[in-house]
């Protein structure tokens, strides 16, 4: 498997892992805003790259700041990012390896900075980068190996630098995937192919425009794949030379821009002659802004250009052409798109375009035409006609005669005042008509019997005062109708009848009042999805139900804009104003001067996801208002003079993820409120009246510590209360000054005391003997430490620990067998203890002065306090010295549950050294033999005599 594939798989895995582990890491950052993993830090007056950038983001934009240096440590914690914008700073230095860890980066923009050099390791690690923007810097030197490892690079923009010599771009032209190179305005005086490369390169787009070229020379086929060449505004003083050794070298070029080239007519003719051969692929040629004072020269060059057999697009914009005669374009029979925009054309002869048999697109915008030229009539192949930005004041019935194939007609920004019913009668195929920016007063049935296929009609910025029932009735195919910024105050019943396919209707910025907005106006718009009636004059005196709600027939509407009603606002929204809008997803109702919203306002919009009611004057809002819209995701409540958002607590808005509440009077948000918005990931609280005191402690901690919700610009929030804190930063408040909550302290104290009492009682009842044992064990430990240095050699082979009730067995059976027959020396307390010495010292000395301790266990033994202490000391020696010193001899069968803790512990640790007298029965010889073997075992607890196996079963 190739390294590229392995790298891609690794990146995919890393990105998937991040999504699983940390699906949303939106939090309050000091200088940035994060939306859907896209980090925006623009125009923040940053001096350095922010240090709190999350490790995984899709894009980072830190443009338009004052960053002067990119350090190696700036991006070391960023593991996955696709696009980075560092443009419009003052960056003059990028440390080597600064981008080393950005292995997933595809696009990097360093434009509009102050870089002078591209160092050898500046772009180290960016093997997957495809787009690099370095325009508008001061780059004069590029190190030879600076692009060596950027094998994925496809587009490089070095426009507006100081390269001066074409050889400076050699380090990058041989990149295997480089397809587009932009080196415009680099003060290049010569374009010599030998300076660019000695072999062929894969460039498809090359922009060398705006360089003072004296010579353009290609002497070898170094650009065999070049398709787009931009030489616009090259040369100086009209003296640029053209030297292409073989026309085949440029045979793949399909787009050539020679606009503004400083070249003589003869040289320009020679250039174009290179593309008139059969090898040429040239399809689009720009000859704009050439000889602004000589239309004759333009005509000569245009006719030569039109002899190019493959040419289909000719651009002659901004050439100061005033008259277009038939001779100007007589050779352009193959031209399909003609651009004559930005000239001073005032007249065209009727035969101007006669020779252009296949013409499909004409641009005549931004000229001086006073009427629709006759030259555009009868062009049956024409698809697009642009006559915008002229001085046309009248449309005649024959202006568009026989343009039966026309699809788009642009008449925007002329001086048209009226329309006649016959104007568009031949435009049977027209789909888009732009009449905006004129002075049309009335439609006069212009759309009554024509334009059956029209889909988009733009009548914005005219002077229409009313919409009549028949105005649009025949436009059966219309999908978009734009009427904003007129003077419409009246709409007939059925004003939009017949528009069964209409999806977008824009009526904003007119003079429509509440009486004009009625159900009969919109009655046949069942497919309408977008309706804007903002910035009109709709107002209601109260919020009681309307007898006939205006939108009851708009069942498909998704977007409704009613914001900013003039002159003073809408004041009220009737409780059933939105009735019928069961599909509505977005409503914009800001700046309406509303103080209250009826609880039933959104009763009819169950699909609502986006709600903007900002810039109103709400005195209060209720949770019931939001109950009918549980799918709400975005809320705008800025500039509403709100002092509390408690109405959201029981609003059941579990899907809200975006909350805009800036410019209110909020002092804080409480925990209950924020818990009621479990999906919230973005919140903007800028310019509120924050209270900086201990009552706000939880909110301040939540802003910085929560891992889900990003609080935008929280580090710039200012305190307003108390007066002593006014103007300071909210998150700079000293939280240590907040005293402990005494109520909470007492609660915790009393609760702890009760729990400790209960726990002590349980321990005493269930673990009493274990505690007593542990206590004596501790005492033995202390005593042992005192006596450790004073111990002598062993005096006895074994100390016998027994109860007085068991003394007959010890004297009758044990003592004769072990001392007389086996020769062991035993220590017995009634015989060998020193009189007058404390009993505890005698016990300790006897146990530590003997190799072993034999405990004769019976029920009386377990009940004896002194016997218990003897076995405690022996057990401690077992743990302390790690020696097998304890031998247990059971005179009776005793169940486990009756054994004290230290007996059970001994059984667990050394099960094989227990002896049972009752189990021996008549075979006492075996019992004594096993006891002898136990006494013979020395020191190590791990060195058990193998003959003892099975002793416990005796």
Number of C-alpha atoms within 10 A of each C-alpha: 5 6 8 12 10 11 15 14 12 13 16 14 12 15 17 13 12 16 13 10 8 12 12 16 20 22 23 26 22 18 24 22 22 24 15 13 18 18 20 18 23 20 16 15 15 18 13 15 21 15 13 12 19 17 14 20 21 16 19 22 19 26 25 20 21 19 21 19 18 19 17 16 14 17 20 15 15 16 19 22 22 19 20 20 20 24 25 22 23 19 22 17 18 20 16 17 20 20 24 18 19 26 21 23 23 19 20 21 19 22 24 22 25 19 24 18 17 21 18 16 20 21 23 20 19 25 22 21 23 20 20 18 20 25 24 22 24 20 24 16 17 20 18 15 14 17 25 17 16 22 18 18 24 18 19 21 20 24 24 22 22 20 22 17 18 20 16 18 20 17 17 22 20 19 20 15 17 23 21 20 21 21 25 24 23 25 19 23 19 20 21 18 20 15 14 23 20 12 12 15 21 18 24 18 21 19 20 23 26 23 24 22 23 21 18 18 16 21 13 19 20 20 24 18 19 22 20 21 19 20 23 24 24 29 25 16 11 15 17 22 19 17 16 18 13 13 17 17 21 25 21 18 22 18 19 18 20 23 24 23 28 24 24 17 16 9 17 19 17 14 19 18 15 19 23 20 16 11 16 21 20 23 18 19 23 22 24 27 22 27 22 15 12 12 18 12 14 23 19 15 19 23 17 19 25 23 18 25 20 20 25 21 21 22 22 24 24 22 24 23 24 16 16 21 17 18 14 19 23 18 18 28 19 19 25 21 22 22 20 24 25 21 22 20 21 17 20 19 15 15 17 21 26 18 17 22 16 17 24 21 20 20 21 25 24 22 24 18 23 16 20 22 19 18 19 23 18 16 22 17 18 23 21 19 20 19 25 24 22 23 20 21 17 16 18 15 14 16 21 24 19 18 24 19 18 24 20 20 20 20 23 23 22 23 20 22 18 16 20 17 16 20 18 24 21 20 23 18 18 24 20 20 19 20 22 25 22 23 21 22 17 19 20 15 17 19 23 19 15 21 24 18 18 24 20 20 19 20 23 25 22 24 20 23 18 20 21 19 16 18 19 22 20 20 26 18 18 25 21 21 20 20 25 25 22 24 19 23 17 19 21 16 18 20 22 26 22 20 24 19 18 24 21 21 20 20 23 25 23 25 22 25 18 13 13 19 18 18 17 21 21 22 20 20 25 18 18 24 21 20 20 21 23 25 24 27 21 26 21 15 10 15 18 14 14 14 8 13 19 23 22 21 21 26 18 18 24 22 20 20 20 20 26 24 27 20 12 13 21 25 22 20 23 21 21 23 22 22 22 19 25 20 18 24 22 21 21 19 23 25 24 27 21 21 14 18 20 19 16 19 20 24 20 21 21 19 19 24 20 19 19 19 21 26 22 22 18 19 13 16 19 18 16 18 18 23 19 20 22 17 19 24 20 20 19 21 23 24 22 25 21 22 16 16 19 18 15 20 18 16 19 19 22 16 16 22 18 22 20 19 24 21 20 21 18 19 19 21 17 16 12 12 15 18 12 18 21 15 17 22 22 23 21 19 21 20 19 23 20 24 21 28 18 16 11 17 18 14 17 21 12 17 19 17 12 14 15 18 24 25 25 24 17 23 17 16 20 22 25 21 16 12 10 10 16 16 13 16 17 22 19 14 16 12 16 9 9 11 8 9 8 9 9 9 11 11 10 11 12 11 12 12 11 11 12 12 12 11 12 13 13 12 14 13 10 11 14 13 15 14 14 12 18 15 12 16 19 15 12 21 16 11 15 19 10 10 14 10 8 7 11 10 9 14 16 18 18 26 29 23 27 27 21 14 12 15 14 10 14 19 11 10 11 16 18 13 16 18 12 11 9 13 11 17 16 23 22 16 16 10 8 12 17 12 9 7 9 10 14 15 14 16 22 19 18 27 27 25 20 20 24 28 29 23 22 26 23 19 16 13 19 19 12 14 10 17 20 21 19 21 23 20 24 28 22 18 22 17 11 11 12 13 19 27 27 25 22 21 19 19 17 14 13 12 7 11 8 11 14 15 16 18 18 14 13 17 15 10 11 15 15 18 24 22 25 20 18 13 17 15 11 10 11 14 11 13 18 18 14 22 21 16 15 25 21 14 18 15 16 12 15 10 11 18 14 9 11 18 13 14 18 18 11 17
